[in-house]
Amino acid sequence: MGSKPEKEIGLNIGMLKKTVLTIEKLCPNFLFVVLPTGVKVCSLELAARLPLINGY
């Protein structure tokens, strides 16, 4: 995204905060969020080896 990770982290935290606040308003029984880590990097690193690329 850029050369300043602090800016990207701030944007990501802001988006997550807005998302959670919206969900809390719409879903009173909302309890938790699961945040997978490494998805962005893993999908880029392993893209050539994914079976879906071969039409499976």
PyMOL Python script that loads the backbone (N, CA, C, O; Angstrom):
from pymol import cmd

cmd.read_pdbstr("""\
ATOM      1  N   MET A   1       0.827  -1.183   0.000  1.00  0.00           N
ATOM      2  CA  MET A   1       0.000   0.000   0.000  1.00  0.00           C
ATOM      3  C   MET A   1       0.869   1.244   0.000  1.00  0.00           C
ATOM      4  O   MET A   1       0.531   2.245  -0.632  1.00  0.00           O
ATOM      5  N   GLY A   2       1.959   1.184   0.691  1.00  0.00           N
ATOM      6  CA  GLY A   2       2.824   2.347   0.751  1.00  0.00           C
ATOM      7  C   GLY A   2       4.072   2.028   1.540  1.00  0.00           C
ATOM      8  O   GLY A   2       4.289   0.893   1.966  1.00  0.00           O
ATOM      9  N   SER A   3       4.886   3.044   1.726  1.00  0.00           N
ATOM     10  CA  SER A   3       6.137   2.831   2.444  1.00  0.00           C
ATOM     11  C   SER A   3       6.004   3.090   3.937  1.00  0.00           C
ATOM     12  O   SER A   3       6.976   2.941   4.677  1.00  0.00           O
ATOM     13  N   LYS A   4       4.814   3.475   4.390  1.00  0.00           N
ATOM     14  CA  LYS A   4       4.609   3.775   5.807  1.00  0.00           C
ATOM     15  C   LYS A   4       3.624   2.779   6.411  1.00  0.00           C
ATOM     16  O   LYS A   4       2.411   2.948   6.282  1.00  0.00           O
ATOM     17  N   PRO A   5       4.140   1.740   7.072  1.00  0.00           N
ATOM     18  CA  PRO A   5       3.241   0.739   7.651  1.00  0.00           C
ATOM     19  C   PRO A   5       2.315   1.320   8.718  1.00  0.00           C
ATOM     20  O   PRO A   5       1.206   0.819   8.906  1.00  0.00           O
ATOM     21  N   GLU A   6       2.751   2.364   9.417  1.00  0.00           N
ATOM     22  CA  GLU A   6       1.908   2.970  10.452  1.00  0.00           C
ATOM     23  C   GLU A   6       0.608   3.488   9.850  1.00  0.00           C
ATOM     24  O   GLU A   6      -0.454   3.365  10.460  1.00  0.00           O
ATOM     25  N   LYS A   7       0.689   4.061   8.669  1.00  0.00           N
ATOM     26  CA  LYS A   7      -0.507   4.590   8.005  1.00  0.00           C
ATOM     27  C   LYS A   7      -1.443   3.443   7.622  1.00  0.00           C
ATOM     28  O   LYS A   7      -2.653   3.526   7.830  1.00  0.00           O
ATOM     29  N   GLU A   8      -0.879   2.380   7.067  1.00  0.00           N
ATOM     30  CA  GLU A   8      -1.690   1.225   6.676  1.00  0.00           C
ATOM     31  C   GLU A   8      -2.330   0.576   7.901  1.00  0.00           C
ATOM     32  O   GLU A   8      -3.498   0.192   7.860  1.00  0.00           O
ATOM     33  N   ILE A   9      -1.576   0.453   8.983  1.00  0.00           N
ATOM     34  CA  ILE A   9      -2.107  -0.122  10.217  1.00  0.00           C
ATOM     35  C   ILE A   9      -3.248   0.733  10.743  1.00  0.00           C
ATOM     36  O   ILE A   9      -4.281   0.206  11.156  1.00  0.00           O
ATOM     37  N   GLY A  10      -3.070   2.050  10.729  1.00  0.00           N
ATOM     38  CA  GLY A  10      -4.120   2.958  11.185  1.00  0.00           C
ATOM     39  C   GLY A  10      -5.392   2.828  10.362  1.00  0.00           C
ATOM     40  O   GLY A  10      -6.492   2.820  10.914  1.00  0.00           O
ATOM     41  N   LEU A  11      -5.248   2.726   9.047  1.00  0.00           N
ATOM     42  CA  LEU A  11      -6.411   2.551   8.174  1.00  0.00           C
ATOM     43  C   LEU A  11      -7.117   1.228   8.465  1.00  0.00           C
ATOM     44  O   LEU A  11      -8.345   1.174   8.531  1.00  0.00           O
ATOM     45  N   ASN A  12      -6.340   0.171   8.637  1.00  0.00           N
ATOM     46  CA  ASN A  12      -6.925  -1.142   8.916  1.00  0.00           C
ATOM     47  C   ASN A  12      -7.666  -1.158  10.246  1.00  0.00           C
ATOM     48  O   ASN A  12      -8.754  -1.725  10.345  1.00  0.00           O
ATOM     49  N   ILE A  13      -7.087  -0.543  11.260  1.00  0.00           N
ATOM     50  CA  ILE A  13      -7.740  -0.477  12.570  1.00  0.00           C
ATOM     51  C   ILE A  13      -9.034   0.319  12.467  1.00  0.00           C
ATOM     52  O   ILE A  13     -10.049  -0.065  13.048  1.00  0.00           O
ATOM     53  N   GLY A  14      -9.003   1.418  11.735  1.00  0.00           N
ATOM     54  CA  GLY A  14     -10.207   2.227  11.548  1.00  0.00           C
ATOM     55  C   GLY A  14     -11.316   1.452  10.854  1.00  0.00           C
ATOM     56  O   GLY A  14     -12.475   1.523  11.264  1.00  0.00           O
ATOM     57  N   MET A  15     -10.969   0.711   9.802  1.00  0.00           N
ATOM     58  CA  MET A  15     -11.977  -0.093   9.095  1.00  0.00           C
ATOM     59  C   MET A  15     -12.544  -1.178   9.996  1.00  0.00           C
ATOM     60  O   MET A  15     -13.750  -1.423   9.995  1.00  0.00           O
ATOM     61  N   LEU A  16     -11.674  -1.829  10.767  1.00  0.00           N
ATOM     62  CA  LEU A  16     -12.132  -2.881  11.669  1.00  0.00           C
ATOM     63  C   LEU A  16     -13.052  -2.316  12.746  1.00  0.00           C
ATOM     64  O   LEU A  16     -14.083  -2.909  13.064  1.00  0.00           O
ATOM     65  N   LYS A  17     -12.677  -1.171  13.303  1.00  0.00           N
ATOM     66  CA  LYS A  17     -13.487  -0.541  14.349  1.00  0.00           C
ATOM     67  C   LYS A  17     -14.878  -0.185  13.823  1.00  0.00           C
ATOM     68  O   LYS A  17     -15.882  -0.453  14.483  1.00  0.00           O
ATOM     69  N   LYS A  18     -14.935   0.419  12.632  1.00  0.00           N
ATOM     70  CA  LYS A  18     -16.232   0.778  12.036  1.00  0.00           C
ATOM     71  C   LYS A  18     -17.069  -0.462  11.757  1.00  0.00           C
ATOM     72  O   LYS A  18     -18.283  -0.457  11.965  1.00  0.00           O
ATOM     73  N   THR A  19     -16.427  -1.517  11.287  1.00  0.00           N
ATOM     74  CA  THR A  19     -17.141  -2.756  10.991  1.00  0.00           C
ATOM     75  C   THR A  19     -17.734  -3.357  12.255  1.00  0.00           C
ATOM     76  O   THR A  19     -18.906  -3.733  12.275  1.00  0.00           O
ATOM     77  N   VAL A  20     -16.933  -3.449  13.307  1.00  0.00           N
ATOM     78  CA  VAL A  20     -17.404  -4.045  14.558  1.00  0.00           C
ATOM     79  C   VAL A  20     -18.513  -3.199  15.172  1.00  0.00           C
ATOM     80  O   VAL A  20     -19.502  -3.747  15.659  1.00  0.00           O
ATOM     81  N   LEU A  21     -18.373  -1.891  15.161  1.00  0.00           N
ATOM     82  CA  LEU A  21     -19.422  -1.026  15.711  1.00  0.00           C
ATOM     83  C   LEU A  21     -20.733  -1.195  14.951  1.00  0.00           C
ATOM     84  O   LEU A  21     -21.803  -1.222  15.559  1.00  0.00           O
ATOM     85  N   THR A  22     -20.656  -1.309  13.635  1.00  0.00           N
ATOM     86  CA  THR A  22     -21.859  -1.506  12.822  1.00  0.00           C
ATOM     87  C   THR A  22     -22.505  -2.851  13.126  1.00  0.00           C
ATOM     88  O   THR A  22     -23.722  -2.940  13.284  1.00  0.00           O
ATOM     89  N   ILE A  23     -21.690  -3.891  13.208  1.00  0.00           N
ATOM     90  CA  ILE A  23     -22.221  -5.225  13.515  1.00  0.00           C
ATOM     91  C   ILE A  23     -22.875  -5.233  14.889  1.00  0.00           C
ATOM     92  O   ILE A  23     -23.935  -5.834  15.065  1.00  0.00           O
ATOM     93  N   GLU A  24     -22.256  -4.574  15.866  1.00  0.00           N
ATOM     94  CA  GLU A  24     -22.830  -4.524  17.220  1.00  0.00           C
ATOM     95  C   GLU A  24     -24.197  -3.857  17.219  1.00  0.00           C
ATOM     96  O   GLU A  24     -25.089  -4.269  17.960  1.00  0.00           O
ATOM     97  N   LYS A  25     -24.368  -2.831  16.394  1.00  0.00           N
ATOM     98  CA  LYS A  25     -25.669  -2.153  16.321  1.00  0.00           C
ATOM     99  C   LYS A  25     -26.715  -3.031  15.647  1.00  0.00           C
ATOM    100  O   LYS A  25     -27.875  -3.043  16.058  1.00  0.00           O
ATOM    101  N   LEU A  26     -26.310  -3.766  14.614  1.00  0.00           N
ATOM    102  CA  LEU A  26     -27.248  -4.591  13.855  1.00  0.00           C
ATOM    103  C   LEU A  26     -27.522  -5.943  14.505  1.00  0.00           C
ATOM    104  O   LEU A  26     -28.585  -6.528  14.293  1.00  0.00           O
ATOM    105  N   CYS A  27     -26.577  -6.440  15.290  1.00  0.00           N
ATOM    106  CA  CYS A  27     -26.684  -7.777  15.891  1.00  0.00           C
ATOM    107  C   CYS A  27     -26.415  -7.692  17.387  1.00  0.00           C
ATOM    108  O   CYS A  27     -25.264  -7.784  17.812  1.00  0.00           O
ATOM    109  N   PRO A  28     -27.450  -7.520  18.183  1.00  0.00           N
ATOM    110  CA  PRO A  28     -27.256  -7.370  19.627  1.00  0.00           C
ATOM    111  C   PRO A  28     -26.581  -8.580  20.290  1.00  0.00           C
ATOM    112  O   PRO A  28     -25.963  -8.434  21.345  1.00  0.00           O
ATOM    113  N   ASN A  29     -26.688  -9.753  19.696  1.00  0.00           N
ATOM    114  CA  ASN A  29     -26.089 -10.961  20.277  1.00  0.00           C
ATOM    115  C   ASN A  29     -24.669 -11.212  19.781  1.00  0.00           C
ATOM    116  O   ASN A  29     -24.101 -12.273  20.041  1.00  0.00           O
ATOM    117  N   PHE A  30     -24.107 -10.272  19.085  1.00  0.00           N
ATOM    118  CA  PHE A  30     -22.746 -10.383  18.555  1.00  0.00           C
ATOM    119  C   PHE A  30     -21.760 -10.575  19.705  1.00  0.00           C
ATOM    120  O   PHE A  30     -21.794  -9.835  20.688  1.00  0.00           O
ATOM    121  N   LEU A  31     -20.872 -11.584  19.577  1.00  0.00           N
ATOM    122  CA  LEU A  31     -19.948 -11.888  20.667  1.00  0.00           C
ATOM    123  C   LEU A  31     -18.477 -11.668  20.332  1.00  0.00           C
ATOM    124  O   LEU A  31     -17.747 -11.109  21.151  1.00  0.00           O
ATOM    125  N   PHE A  32     -18.019 -12.091  19.149  1.00  0.00           N
ATOM    126  CA  PHE A  32     -16.590 -11.989  18.871  1.00  0.00           C
ATOM    127  C   PHE A  32     -16.325 -11.992  17.374  1.00  0.00           C
ATOM    128  O   PHE A  32     -17.199 -12.310  16.567  1.00  0.00           O
ATOM    129  N   VAL A  33     -15.094 -11.628  17.024  1.00  0.00           N
ATOM    130  CA  VAL A  33     -14.627 -11.612  15.637  1.00  0.00           C
ATOM    131  C   VAL A  33     -13.401 -12.514  15.556  1.00  0.00           C
ATOM    132  O   VAL A  33     -12.556 -12.504  16.451  1.00  0.00           O
ATOM    133  N   VAL A  34     -13.309 -13.283  14.497  1.00  0.00           N
ATOM    134  CA  VAL A  34     -12.118 -14.097  14.250  1.00  0.00           C
ATOM    135  C   VAL A  34     -11.338 -13.430  13.129  1.00  0.00           C
ATOM    136  O   VAL A  34     -11.861 -13.237  12.032  1.00  0.00           O
ATOM    137  N   LEU A  35     -10.102 -13.080  13.400  1.00  0.00           N
ATOM    138  CA  LEU A  35      -9.252 -12.434  12.403  1.00  0.00           C
ATOM    139  C   LEU A  35      -8.151 -13.390  11.964  1.00  0.00           C
ATOM    140  O   LEU A  35      -7.191 -13.616  12.701  1.00  0.00           O
ATOM    141  N   PRO A  36      -8.287 -13.952  10.765  1.00  0.00           N
ATOM    142  CA  PRO A  36      -7.205 -14.805  10.282  1.00  0.00           C
ATOM    143  C   PRO A  36      -5.984 -13.955   9.953  1.00  0.00           C
ATOM    144  O   PRO A  36      -6.116 -12.843   9.443  1.00  0.00           O
ATOM    145  N   THR A  37      -4.824 -14.467  10.238  1.00  0.00           N
ATOM    146  CA  THR A  37      -3.609 -13.722   9.924  1.00  0.00           C
ATOM    147  C   THR A  37      -2.843 -14.417   8.819  1.00  0.00           C
ATOM    148  O   THR A  37      -2.910 -15.639   8.680  1.00  0.00           O
ATOM    149  N   GLY A  38      -2.128 -13.654   8.047  1.00  0.00           N
ATOM    150  CA  GLY A  38      -1.300 -14.216   7.000  1.00  0.00           C
ATOM    151  C   GLY A  38      -2.028 -14.565   5.722  1.00  0.00           C
ATOM    152  O   GLY A  38      -1.420 -15.108   4.800  1.00  0.00           O
ATOM    153  N   VAL A  39      -3.314 -14.268   5.641  1.00  0.00           N
ATOM    154  CA  VAL A  39      -4.101 -14.639   4.465  1.00  0.00           C
ATOM    155  C   VAL A  39      -3.601 -13.920   3.227  1.00  0.00           C
ATOM    156  O   VAL A  39      -3.428 -14.537   2.176  1.00  0.00           O
ATOM    157  N   LYS A  40      -3.371 -12.640   3.339  1.00  0.00           N
ATOM    158  CA  LYS A  40      -2.920 -11.851   2.188  1.00  0.00           C
ATOM    159  C   LYS A  40      -1.581 -12.370   1.673  1.00  0.00           C
ATOM    160  O   LYS A  40      -1.418 -12.595   0.473  1.00  0.00           O
ATOM    161  N   VAL A  41      -0.646 -12.556   2.559  1.00  0.00           N
ATOM    162  CA  VAL A  41       0.685 -13.016   2.167  1.00  0.00           C
ATOM    163  C   VAL A  41       0.627 -14.453   1.677  1.00  0.00           C
ATOM    164  O   VAL A  41       1.230 -14.784   0.657  1.00  0.00           O
ATOM    165  N   CYS A  42      -0.085 -15.301   2.385  1.00  0.00           N
ATOM    166  CA  CYS A  42      -0.154 -16.714   2.020  1.00  0.00           C
ATOM    167  C   CYS A  42      -0.779 -16.888   0.640  1.00  0.00           C
ATOM    168  O   CYS A  42      -0.294 -17.683  -0.165  1.00  0.00           O
ATOM    169  N   SER A  43      -1.842 -16.155   0.365  1.00  0.00           N
ATOM    170  CA  SER A  43      -2.507 -16.319  -0.929  1.00  0.00           C
ATOM    171  C   SER A  43      -1.598 -15.884  -2.070  1.00  0.00           C
ATOM    172  O   SER A  43      -1.666 -16.448  -3.162  1.00  0.00           O
ATOM    173  N   LEU A  44      -0.757 -14.899  -1.834  1.00  0.00           N
ATOM    174  CA  LEU A  44       0.167 -14.471  -2.881  1.00  0.00           C
ATOM    175  C   LEU A  44       1.324 -15.446  -3.041  1.00  0.00           C
ATOM    176  O   LEU A  44       1.747 -15.741  -4.159  1.00  0.00           O
ATOM    177  N   GLU A  45       1.828 -15.940  -1.930  1.00  0.00           N
ATOM    178  CA  GLU A  45       2.979 -16.838  -1.989  1.00  0.00           C
ATOM    179  C   GLU A  45       2.619 -18.204  -2.554  1.00  0.00           C
ATOM    180  O   GLU A  45       3.422 -18.821  -3.254  1.00  0.00           O
ATOM    181  N   LEU A  46       1.419 -18.675  -2.254  1.00  0.00           N
ATOM    182  CA  LEU A  46       1.032 -20.022  -2.654  1.00  0.00           C
ATOM    183  C   LEU A  46       0.158 -20.056  -3.900  1.00  0.00           C
ATOM    184  O   LEU A  46      -0.279 -21.134  -4.302  1.00  0.00           O
ATOM    185  N   ALA A  47      -0.107 -18.929  -4.514  1.00  0.00           N
ATOM    186  CA  ALA A  47      -1.039 -18.867  -5.645  1.00  0.00           C
ATOM    187  C   ALA A  47      -0.673 -19.832  -6.758  1.00  0.00           C
ATOM    188  O   ALA A  47      -1.561 -20.459  -7.336  1.00  0.00           O
ATOM    189  N   ALA A  48       0.585 -19.970  -7.071  1.00  0.00           N
ATOM    190  CA  ALA A  48       0.995 -20.847  -8.168  1.00  0.00           C
ATOM    191  C   ALA A  48       0.761 -22.319  -7.842  1.00  0.00           C
ATOM    192  O   ALA A  48       0.684 -23.147  -8.749  1.00  0.00           O
ATOM    193  N   ARG A  49       0.647 -22.652  -6.559  1.00  0.00           N
ATOM    194  CA  ARG A  49       0.483 -24.056  -6.168  1.00  0.00           C
ATOM    195  C   ARG A  49      -0.956 -24.418  -5.829  1.00  0.00           C
ATOM    196  O   ARG A  49      -1.232 -25.573  -5.505  1.00  0.00           O
ATOM    197  N   LEU A  50      -1.871 -23.470  -5.894  1.00  0.00           N
ATOM    198  CA  LEU A  50      -3.255 -23.774  -5.545  1.00  0.00           C
ATOM    199  C   LEU A  50      -3.903 -24.643  -6.619  1.00  0.00           C
ATOM    200  O   LEU A  50      -3.715 -24.388  -7.809  1.00  0.00           O
ATOM    201  N   PRO A  51      -4.659 -25.662  -6.222  1.00  0.00           N
ATOM    202  CA  PRO A  51      -5.327 -26.518  -7.204  1.00  0.00           C
ATOM    203  C   PRO A  51      -6.313 -25.763  -8.091  1.00  0.00           C
ATOM    204  O   PRO A  51      -6.530 -26.157  -9.237  1.00  0.00           O
ATOM    205  N   LEU A  52      -6.912 -24.691  -7.588  1.00  0.00           N
ATOM    206  CA  LEU A  52      -7.908 -23.963  -8.375  1.00  0.00           C
ATOM    207  C   LEU A  52      -7.315 -23.380  -9.652  1.00  0.00           C
ATOM    208  O   LEU A  52      -8.030 -23.220 -10.641  1.00  0.00           O
ATOM    209  N   ILE A  53      -6.047 -23.067  -9.649  1.00  0.00           N
ATOM    210  CA  ILE A  53      -5.405 -22.514 -10.839  1.00  0.00           C
ATOM    211  C   ILE A  53      -5.374 -23.553 -11.958  1.00  0.00           C
ATOM    212  O   ILE A  53      -5.416 -23.205 -13.138  1.00  0.00           O
ATOM    213  N   ASN A  54      -5.301 -24.818 -11.585  1.00  0.00           N
ATOM    214  CA  ASN A  54      -5.263 -25.894 -12.571  1.00  0.00           C
ATOM    215  C   ASN A  54      -6.655 -26.358 -12.985  1.00  0.00           C
ATOM    216  O   ASN A  54      -6.787 -27.333 -13.726  1.00  0.00           O
ATOM    217  N   GLY A  55      -7.687 -25.675 -12.517  1.00  0.00           N
ATOM    218  CA  GLY A  55      -9.051 -26.011 -12.898  1.00  0.00           C
ATOM    219  C   GLY A  55      -9.705 -27.094 -12.064  1.00  0.00           C
ATOM    220  O   GLY A  55     -10.730 -27.641 -12.471  1.00  0.00           O
ATOM    221  N   TYR A  56      -9.146 -27.421 -10.909  1.00  0.00           N
ATOM    222  CA  TYR A  56      -9.740 -28.444 -10.049  1.00  0.00           C
ATOM    223  C   TYR A  56     -10.946 -27.914  -9.354  1.00  0.00           C
ATOM    224  O   TYR A  56     -11.581 -28.635  -8.585  1.00  0.00           O
TER     225      TYR A  56
END
""", "prot")
cmd.dss("prot")
cmd.show_as("cartoon", "prot")
cmd.util.cbc("prot")
cmd.orient("prot")
